[in-house]
Structures are given as C-alpha cells and as structure tokens.
C-alpha cells in the first residue's frame, strides 16, 4: 500500500523528476531512521500530505540513503523540512516544529506561488 501523497526519494534522478520538475510546490522532509525528532515529525508530514493533497507534493529523503542530496542542500541537522517551488527553496525549517508552523510555511509559499 502506498501512503497517500508521500514519495520517497533516494537519488538525484528521482529528485529531478519528483521535486525539481514538479508543477506543484514540493514539501521535503530530510530525515533518518535513528533520529528521534524525525520520527515525531513523520506523522505530522503524513497529515499535511492529506490536508494538501492536489496542491502540494510531499517527499521524504532519508539522508543516510541520499547523502549526495543532503550535501547539495547543506543539510547538517535533521529533521530539516523545506518547501521548493520550481526547484527553488522558498522556505526551510530546521528541527521539529508544530503542524501549525509547517502549515504557515506552506500557506505562505502557496500565496506567493
């Protein structure tokens, strides 16, 4: 079963297709299995994916599997959540935050899209 609206990206080819070339804004969760705060953020990201289905794409990037992507975007701390529009980073949040703060981040980006 595929989780609704949540893609996993682990290589540059998938990143290009699912994030950079996306017609919609893309919310990216850089995370790792061993990261406690990442596990807390996971269910929130899944809820947001349902809330914004059709408006925003959601992608999870495991930094242990995709360290070249993490390096490209200077991900030194996880979780790092960012919103990209047409391949450009338009918002970023380092560390776990509330669902409300992520919603505000998405709403601002949608308003400016």
Secondary structure, DSSP 8 states (H G I E B T S, - for coil): ---TTEEE--SHHHHIIIIIT-SSEEEEEEE-TT-HHHHHHHHHHHHHHHHTTTTEEEEEEETTT-HHHHHHTT--SSSEEEEEETTEEEEEEES---HHHHHHHHHHHHHH-
